Amino acid sequence: MNTSILPFISVICPVYNEEKYIANCIESVLRQDYPTKHVEVFFVDGGSTDRTREIIMLYQEQFPYLQLMDNPNKTSPYAMNLGIRLARGEYIVRLDGHSVYPENYFSQLIHYAIELQADNVGGEIITLPASDTVKCKAIAIALSHRFGVGNSMFRVGTTKIIRTDTVPFGCYKKDIFAKIGLYDEELTRNQDDELNARLIKHGGKIFLVPNLGILYTVRDTLRKMCKMYYQYGLFKPLVNKKIKRFVSVRQFVPALFLCGLLAGAILSCFFYPVFLLYVAIIALYFLTGICIGIQQIKSREEIGFVMVLPATFFLIHVSYGWGFLVGLYKILTRSKFRATENR
């Protein structure tokens, strides 16, 4: 690696109450094979009430290129914009404190950003459970399975470099922000989707790179998972409104599924054929979840997947679908969107 021609990069990581995960995240940053003289790292804290700040400051004492910043507005888009405004780098790398990155993450992102002439490039998410319980494992499986998240390629994986509509924790050319603007601070969720949609609208190119896996630890309870996916659904209509188009068809599926459940339940009370069809569809849905659970038992030897996985899939879809419908209602009634960071 010829370090004399490497671009300087600014790494921005919004954090809030990441006590359980931030040390592993920082350690993975310190292991990067990209020369530290070409890197600055901003941890932007949204007012953590646990030991997140203390842990970051302990590392900061030894590694001065790590910097801790305050984010009084708490949310991720504010954090990103604070970092971007101060960034000296030619490229901006967006990290998440819940994740661990391979040691060649920065160098490979820069390599492919230059080789592909990309405006944003990122890797795949390898979903990890928060603990060894059946529920936590089921959440991790559901959030990386096509039945759970559709054709979200950065979650289900790819075997080749593909051009796509969004990537997680990507690497942007800094000058792209002067062209398309900063993160939309109204979007507590889905802010990366909206930013990437603007990027594409302005002719930008986004690529997903395989074999560059980000270890991402999912939420540790079904309640937190439901809250997160409700918020993803809630803000999606607002994203569509802002970019004046629909990013993908899959965003409508959970809402249509939920509407079908509600309409089917009502019509089943009056029409027996509808009742039979309704029962058959629900049975097929949960049978699919059970079959996936059986497949997981073979590789993971956890018999509880047969019961927990179908329920986890159902909660993901209903939470997102309900959030999407509430988001549509807010758009129609011109109500404000509010959400909090979910930790």
Sequence and secondary structure as in RCSB ss.txt:
>XXXX:A:sequence
MNTSILPFISVICPVYNEEKYIANCIESVLRQDYPTKHVEVFFVDGGSTDRTREIIMLYQEQFPYLQLMDNPNKT
SPYAMNLGIRLARGEYIVRLDGHSVYPENYFSQLIHYAIELQADNVGGEIITLPASDTVKCKAIAIALSHRFGVG
NSMFRVGTTKIIRTDTVPFGCYKKDIFAKIGLYDEELTRNQDDELNARLIKHGGKIFLVPNLGILYTVRDTLRKM
CKMYYQYGLFKPLVNKKIKRFVSVRQFVPALFLCGLLAGAILSCFFYPVFLLYVAIIALYFLTGICIGIQQIKSR
EEIGFVMVLPATFFLIHVSYGWGFLVGLYKILTRSKFRATENR
>XXXX:A:secstr
  GGG   EEEEEEESS TTTHHHHHHHHHT SS GGGEEEEEEES  SSSHHHHHHHHHHH TTEEEEE TT S
HHHHHHHHHHH   SEEEE  TTEE  TTHHHHHHHHHHHTT SEEE  EEEE SSSSHHHHHHHHHTTSHHHHT
T HHHH  SS EE S  SS EEETHHHHHH S  TT SSSHHHHHHHHHHHTT  EEE SS  EEEE  SSHHHH
HHHHHHHHHHHHHHHHHHTS S SGGGHHHHHHHHHHHHHHHHTT HHHHHHHHHHHHHHHHHHHHHHHHHHHHH
  TTHHHHHHHHHHHHHHHHHHHHHHHHHHHHHT         
